[in-house]
Amino acid sequence: MATPNLDALRREGVTFMRAFGDGQPTIPMRRSFYTGVRSYPWRFAFDRKGLWPNGAGWHKIPPEQTALAEQLLHHGYRTALISDLYHEFKPTLNFTRGFLNWEFIRGQESDNWKGGHVEREELAHYTLHPDDRAQAAVLIQYLLNKRHFAPGELSGGMTFACAIDWLVENHDLQPFMLWVECFDPHEPWDPPRAYADRYMPGYMGRDLIFPRAEGATEAERERIKALYFGEVTYIDAWVGRLMNRLSDLHLLDSTVVMFLSDHGTELLDHGRFGKSASHLFAHNTQLNWVIRHPDGPRGVEVEALVQAQDVVPTALDLLGLPPLAVDGHSAWPLVSDPNTGPQQIVIGWGDYASVRSAGWNYVVNTVQPEGSERLYDLRADPLEEHDVAPRYPAELAAARQVLADFLGASLPARFPDVSEGTTAPARVYYKAETPSRAHQQAGFV
């Protein structure tokens, strides 16, 4: 997979090789990134009615928590958020607190932006089930949105383009903090065709941009991988354009650049595409975290365990600003002394939790733990393919106790964040029937 610009960023900065999430996935991770306060364990029963998805941890930043943007704005920074992450702009989920400027780039995934009709022939190129419109609801919404994208671009590219424009207009209004939220390479994996063809030239079949292994042919599965690789390379090209503009504006000698991702995904690593709460493997929970500081160091890899809640204290440390009362710690001292980092970390996703160390990964359903415990020996099995829980009862019990101490109670656990009836209903795309005579003459606005 070609990522020349991210590779260059790594050569010019510090890469945290064992960075992991805290409370997964998208919105819980953003709260940790924005505030430095852990999202997991789930503990806030805020209103999530009408949200999709609306699972554990999918809620606003609590009022008593201070966002990094608010803290920087207080210290005189011009703050801006440019984002196509539509989840954070949904009702009750507004993450714009503290941003002097913010812009929402519409149309990503199932963002309810544009309406219209999608014919079966168009659907048939992207799904195995073009006649099942309920199953294809998210795809239909995305295809309607895509008609309004800039030619040859995704919403991710348009997000970077908007961020570059902001830099040009505001680079001399210093100090500033520009937060660029690009949802890609999230599903749908739909890069401009040339990017996918780079990894699978000559392909003439369906592009299953919402990847599913079940029912797909071997060629379609390989194409799905090519779509993902192509989308990563597409975003990498935009990272390069952003870095080039920073250089053109003579900002690289005075600007800290931080690159983050919120989780990973599986490319048939465990027989499927995608991610889920029960698959707390490194493929899904590990993050990219690279920091380029104007003064270096260059090309350093740090093996210490770090997590999402460490981002805010690290940023404040690098900027020389007072720390906030948060759960995380600055990761910057680990560059010179990686042995001072934590030996174990806890990751939560829905009903599942993981206790990870250098040698082990323990996974359990915290609500229904009986029979759900798994243990992976990371030194013998780095891809986490073989559950060895029955062979290592002492290590299993030790990891279970670490989780119980972290939660403050033995399993099974109960979280106030999870309430009855929060499962989102199925999204249905309704095909209009012939209207009655009384309604044939006009619409309603």
VOGU-3710 file (C-alpha; in Angstrom, 3 decimals, decimal comma):
1> matpnldalr> 0,000/0,000/0,000  1,555/3,281/-1,121  1,587/6,061/1,506  4,598/8,179/0,531  3,440/11,309/2,348  2,646/9,589/5,610  5,924/7,716/5,339  7,693/11,065/4,982  5,816/12,411/8,014  7,007/9,429/10,044
11> regvtfmraf> 10,585/10,024/8,950  10,297/13,621/10,131  8,630/12,917/13,455  7,863/10,536/16,303  5,650/7,485/15,791  3,945/5,826/18,741  4,016/2,199/17,652  1,661/0,918/20,358  -1,092/3,539/20,444  -4,579/2,199/21,127
21> gdgqptipmr> -8,108/3,424/21,587  -9,852/3,965/24,864  -13,601/3,760/24,255  -14,327/2,693/20,714  -15,423/3,521/18,073  -16,047/6,906/16,394  -17,823/9,238/18,815  -16,451/7,790/22,078  -12,979/8,105/20,565  -13,589/11,743/19,637
31> rsfytgvrsy> -14,489/12,594/23,228  -11,184/11,132/24,415  -9,302/12,958/21,644  -11,050/16,259/22,359  -11,011/16,249/26,175  -8,294/13,916/27,502  -10,972/12,240/29,642  -11,605/8,538/29,127  -14,850/7,606/27,403  -14,748/4,072/28,812
41> pwrfafdrkg> -16,181/2,907/31,148  -19,550/4,142/29,940  -21,032/6,324/32,654  -23,257/9,044/31,164  -26,914/8,432/30,328  -27,362/11,431/28,036  -30,253/11,617/25,590  -29,528/9,618/22,433  -33,065/9,313/21,127  -33,174/9,532/17,357
51> lwpngagwhk> -29,439/9,018/16,875  -28,044/6,388/14,563  -26,027/4,633/15,817  -26,889/5,195/19,448  -24,887/2,554/21,276  -22,743/2,799/24,359  -20,740/6,012/24,518  -22,385/7,767/21,576  -23,209/11,086/23,204  -21,989/14,646/23,569
61> ippeqtalae> -19,006/15,922/25,508  -20,282/16,271/29,098  -20,721/19,920/30,140  -18,187/19,679/32,949  -15,393/18,453/30,642  -13,182/21,033/28,912  -12,356/20,467/25,255  -8,867/21,156/23,943  -10,277/23,779/21,574  -11,871/25,626/24,502
71> qllhhgyrta> -8,601/25,625/26,401  -6,629/26,877/23,398  -9,208/29,540/22,615  -8,884/30,720/26,234  -5,130/31,100/25,680  -5,547/33,206/22,558  -5,446/30,562/19,824  -7,543/30,912/16,683  -9,237/27,497/16,569  -10,865/25,851/13,579
81> lisdlyhefk> -12,547/22,524/12,862  -12,931/21,301/9,274  -14,753/17,967/9,196  -16,807/15,552/7,115  -17,431/13,366/10,174  -21,205/13,780/10,078  -21,774/11,954/13,363  -20,323/14,823/15,408  -22,813/17,288/13,872  -25,948/15,289/14,665
91> ptlnftrgfl> -28,526/16,662/17,130  -27,187/16,492/20,720  -23,716/15,509/19,377  -22,288/18,892/18,471  -18,529/18,778/18,945  -17,861/22,357/17,859  -17,324/23,690/21,389  -14,311/25,967/21,490  -13,869/26,284/17,729  -13,868/29,880/16,560
101> nwefirgqes> -14,431/28,630/13,003  -15,946/25,340/11,946  -17,130/23,861/8,688  -19,140/20,705/8,037  -18,413/19,028/4,685  -21,597/17,134/3,847  -22,260/13,784/2,245  -20,071/11,157/3,932  -21,511/7,631/4,242  -25,175/7,842/5,357
111> dnwkgghver> -25,262/11,579/6,068  -28,914/12,471/5,441  -28,035/15,209/2,975  -29,498/14,736/-0,493  -32,656/13,077/-1,763  -33,665/11,586/-5,078  -33,843/8,240/-6,829  -31,276/5,509/-7,378  -32,139/2,950/-10,019  -31,533/-0,773/-9,681
121> eelahytlhp> -28,880/-0,751/-12,419  -26,730/1,678/-10,433  -27,165/-0,267/-7,209  -26,211/-3,508/-8,933  -22,656/-2,247/-9,466  -22,133/-1,728/-5,725  -24,066/-4,451/-3,920  -24,850/-8,150/-4,134  -28,498/-7,438/-3,310  -29,760/-4,557/-5,493
131> ddraqaavli> -33,414/-5,520/-4,943  -33,175/-5,306/-1,139  -33,528/-1,565/-0,658  -33,791/-1,810/3,105  -30,390/-3,501/3,253  -29,005/-0,999/0,741  -30,331/2,095/2,573  -26,914/3,459/3,550  -25,544/2,795/0,062  -28,499/4,594/-1,514
141> qyllnkrhfa> -28,010/7,652/0,683  -24,301/7,714/-0,122  -24,879/7,466/-3,882  -27,369/10,335/-3,699  -24,829/12,429/-1,798  -21,950/11,533/-4,116  -23,732/13,151/-7,070  -23,002/16,502/-5,417  -19,306/15,961/-4,635  -16,618/17,883/-6,444
151> pgelsggmtf> -15,730/16,037/-9,676  -13,328/13,181/-9,043  -13,198/13,733/-5,283  -14,555/12,239/-2,087  -15,786/14,218/0,902  -12,377/13,489/2,476  -10,576/15,282/-0,317  -12,992/18,190/-0,096  -12,319/18,345/3,643  -8,586/18,662/3,075
161> acaidwlven> -9,156/21,244/0,332  -11,260/23,330/2,727  -8,578/22,995/5,417  -5,919/24,209/2,977  -8,084/27,206/2,113  -8,430/27,999/5,811  -4,660/27,858/6,227  -4,109/30,255/3,341  -6,624/32,712/4,790  -5,534/32,465/8,437
171> hdlqpfmlwv> -1,884/31,399/8,590  -0,715/34,839/9,695  -3,301/34,979/12,515  -1,148/33,120/15,001  -1,189/31,187/17,206  -3,752/28,850/15,656  -5,013/25,292/16,000  -6,527/23,652/12,918  -8,278/20,329/13,559  -8,985/18,418/10,332
181> ecfdphepwd> -11,429/15,514/10,692  -11,387/13,237/7,637  -13,703/10,212/7,933  -11,951/8,331/5,104  -10,705/5,652/4,703  -13,892/4,577/6,459  -16,529/2,678/4,529  -17,671/3,197/1,810  -14,322/2,336/0,241  -14,963/4,290/-2,924
191> pprayadrym> -11,766/5,976/-4,141  -11,484/7,506/-7,601  -11,145/4,480/-9,876  -7,497/5,077/-10,786  -6,487/4,673/-7,139  -8,146/1,241/-6,865  -6,904/0,147/-10,288  -3,375/0,814/-9,103  -3,747/-2,260/-6,887  -5,958/-4,331/-9,232
201> pgymgrdlif> -5,653/-3,182/-12,831  -8,060/-4,400/-15,481  -10,874/-5,322/-13,083  -14,331/-5,129/-14,704  -16,657/-6,471/-11,999  -18,704/-5,026/-9,159  -17,189/-2,600/-6,664  -18,586/-3,669/-3,281  -17,758/-0,368/-1,593  -19,562/-1,394/1,605
211> praegateae> -17,418/-4,517/2,007  -18,925/-7,906/2,719  -17,081/-11,179/2,393  -20,229/-13,327/2,433  -21,386/-14,137/-1,082  -18,564/-12,264/-2,801  -16,393/-14,018/-5,341  -12,649/-14,306/-4,832  -12,092/-11,558/-7,411  -14,617/-9,308/-5,653
221> rerikalyfg> -12,868/-9,864/-2,332  -9,537/-8,907/-3,840  -11,169/-5,842/-5,369  -12,501/-4,837/-1,947  -8,927/-4,855/-0,668  -7,858/-2,780/-3,674  -10,642/-0,290/-2,946  -9,391/0,113/0,625  -5,751/0,412/-0,425  -6,755/2,938/-3,071
231> evtyidawvg> -8,696/5,043/-0,599  -5,761/5,095/1,818  -3,460/6,220/-1,003  -5,998/8,852/-2,065  -6,074/10,332/1,449  -2,291/10,113/1,650  -2,089/12,317/-1,454  -4,214/14,955/0,301  -2,015/14,732/3,406  0,880/15,554/1,098
241> rlmnrlsdlh> -0,943/18,579/-0,317  -1,618/19,862/3,190  2,022/19,407/4,218  3,192/21,124/1,037  0,982/24,107/1,770  2,359/24,329/5,305  5,809/24,428/3,728  4,788/27,039/1,141  3,431/29,235/3,939  6,695/28,839/5,905
251> lldstvvmfl> 4,864/27,228/8,817  6,781/23,965/9,245  9,438/25,650/11,411  6,830/26,891/13,882  3,971/24,363/13,755  3,433/21,054/15,535  1,770/18,545/13,186  -0,086/15,616/14,710  -1,573/12,750/12,693  -4,129/10,421/14,314
261> sdhgtelldh> -6,559/7,665/13,415  -9,353/6,417/15,666  -9,266/2,676/14,945  -8,393/0,145/12,281  -10,288/-2,420/10,262  -9,987/-6,022/9,131  -9,168/-7,066/5,576  -10,118/-10,725/6,020  -7,637/-10,905/8,918  -10,180/-12,984/10,817
271> grfgksashl> -12,219/-14,084/7,831  -14,150/-10,887/7,291  -14,015/-7,207/6,475  -14,733/-4,449/8,978  -14,797/-4,155/12,736  -17,035/-4,834/15,727  -17,086/-4,775/19,510  -16,296/-8,478/19,852  -13,199/-8,231/17,610  -10,897/-6,284/19,932
281> fahntqlnwv> -7,813/-7,286/18,003  -5,003/-4,876/17,221  -6,307/-4,667/13,643  -9,319/-2,791/15,021  -8,141/-1,045/18,181  -4,662/0,189/17,305  -4,192/3,819/16,234  -1,833/5,762/14,054  -0,210/8,527/16,101  2,612/10,545/14,603
291> irhpdgprgv> 3,920/13,893/15,918  6,176/16,164/13,909  7,747/18,818/16,134  9,684/21,651/14,452  12,661/20,941/16,714  12,593/17,162/16,245  13,437/14,454/16,986  13,252/12,824/13,561  12,400/9,243/12,676  11,872/8,005/16,236
301> evealvqaqd> 9,660/5,025/17,081  8,298/4,736/20,626  7,186/1,300/21,856  5,444/2,436/25,061  1,696/1,902/25,399  -0,305/5,102/24,873  -4,015/5,795/24,415  -6,458/8,319/23,021  -6,854/10,208/26,318  -3,146/11,064/26,134
311> vvptaldllg> -3,618/13,324/23,096  -4,878/16,436/24,924  -2,206/16,474/27,669  0,450/15,813/25,014  -0,753/18,736/22,904  -0,795/21,102/25,879  2,670/19,894/26,917  4,085/20,521/23,427  2,565/24,014/23,363  3,839/24,884/26,829
321> lpplavdghs> 0,348/25,467/28,215  -0,989/24,559/31,680  -2,331/21,002/31,933  -5,977/20,163/32,445  -7,354/17,770/35,042  -7,703/14,773/32,729  -7,266/10,998/32,706  -4,446/10,966/30,166  -0,779/11,876/30,455  1,583/13,600/28,082
331> awplvsdpnt> 3,207/11,008/25,836  6,104/13,302/24,947  8,345/12,267/27,899  8,099/8,682/26,593  10,178/9,725/23,590  13,239/9,908/25,811  12,176/7,322/28,418  9,659/4,796/27,018  9,966/2,553/30,075  7,886/4,954/32,168
341> gpqqivigwg> 4,685/4,171/30,268  1,846/1,952/31,549  2,289/-1,814/31,442  -1,382/-2,536/30,744  -4,268/-0,651/29,177  -8,031/-1,160/29,044  -10,092/-0,684/25,876  -13,886/-0,726/25,757  -16,241/-1,182/22,809  -19,956/-1,738/23,381
351> dyasvrsagw> -20,405/-4,636/25,801  -16,812/-5,814/25,321  -13,531/-4,858/26,953  -9,896/-5,701/26,337  -6,934/-5,693/28,716  -3,770/-5,397/26,655  -0,126/-5,605/27,654  3,101/-6,312/25,803  2,487/-10,043/26,071  -1,255/-10,614/26,301
361> nyvvntvqpe> -4,645/-9,486/25,042  -7,631/-10,450/27,187  -11,118/-9,972/25,704  -14,439/-10,439/27,465  -18,111/-9,549/27,179  -18,465/-7,491/30,347  -22,251/-7,793/30,480  -22,377/-11,542/29,815  -18,888/-12,770/30,736  -19,736/-16,436/31,163
371> gserlydlra> -18,092/-18,372/28,341  -16,933/-15,212/26,530  -13,381/-14,862/27,886  -10,540/-15,088/25,369  -6,795/-14,746/25,800  -4,146/-14,235/23,116  -0,425/-14,776/23,577  0,949/-11,821/21,611  4,541/-13,014/21,571  3,708/-16,396/20,054
381> dpleehdvap> 0,640/-15,200/18,151  0,985/-11,504/17,158  -1,986/-11,726/14,761  -4,234/-12,885/17,630  -5,613/-15,913/15,823  -5,529/-18,529/18,618  -7,424/-18,294/21,904  -5,236/-19,841/24,603  -7,427/-19,023/27,617  -7,763/-22,678/28,789
391> rypaelaaar> -3,967/-23,112/28,804  -3,139/-20,057/30,927  -5,594/-19,826/33,847  -3,266/-17,678/35,969  -2,784/-15,062/33,223  -6,524/-15,122/32,531  -7,368/-14,515/36,188  -4,794/-11,724/36,442  -6,222/-9,906/33,422  -9,771/-10,354/34,735
401> qvladflgas> -8,695/-8,776/38,027  -7,071/-5,829/36,227  -10,395/-5,178/34,481  -12,375/-5,563/37,713  -10,068/-3,098/39,489  -10,427/-0,675/36,589  -14,232/-0,910/36,610  -14,431/-0,912/40,400  -16,564/-4,047/40,396  -16,426/-7,682/39,403
411> lparfpdvse> -18,054/-8,912/36,216  -20,786/-8,887/35,018  -20,751/-5,100/34,758  -23,639/-2,682/34,411  -23,179/0,785/32,942  -25,576/3,727/33,375  -24,792/4,768/29,800  -26,563/1,696/28,408  -30,318/1,827/28,759  -33,111/-0,401/27,548
421> gttaparvyy> -34,480/0,232/24,100  -31,467/2,094/22,697  -30,991/-0,192/19,704  -31,597/1,801/16,553  -34,451/0,616/14,340  -33,699/-0,657/10,871  -33,263/2,084/8,306  -35,687/1,577/5,436  -35,610/3,179/2,023  -39,203/3,505/0,860
431> kaetpsrahq> -39,993/3,250/-2,838  -42,987/5,475/-3,437  -46,056/3,853/-4,934  -48,258/5,597/-7,482  -49,825/8,553/-5,625  -53,547/8,787/-5,185  -55,437/11,151/-7,502  -55,856/13,674/-4,708  -52,094/14,067/-4,410  -51,023/13,962/-8,043
441> qagfv> -51,165/17,696/-8,671  -48,716/19,135/-6,166  -45,971/18,506/-3,727  -45,708/19,773/-0,199  -42,995/22,133/0,985
//
